[in-house]
Amino acid sequence: MSTSHKNKTFASFLALLLGALGAHRFYLRGSLDKLGLLHLASLPIAGLVYGLAPQADWFFKILPLVVSAIVGCIEALVIGLTPDDKFDTAFNPGSGRTTESIWVLALLLVCTMLVAATMGIATIARLFDLLYTGGAYG
């Protein structure tokens, strides 16, 4: 009996676009993945911050989602850079097919690095601005 074949490029794409909500974790490991649920919990946590501290800066209200998105980008890089045979061993043991990475995955990983670096630097800059200057620069 063969199981469905998980696509490494699609998993990396999900991690880049919907990593903050854990879509890649649910795709690879199923709907009860604990880390995927932790990603998904960032949305109600952001709502809780919004509800409990309405006077807080907008950055603090979305910070749980931003952190989850950055972690999702890191996971996209880990998934995309995993060798094909190790990926198949972990996620496609009974599919009967093998994974073959193509150039689209390399382009996706470059875009992921661009997005992750930009988000990381912007997050650090805004956080330090708020914590040390009280938001004097924006």
Beta strands, then each sheet from edge to edge (+ up, - down):
end
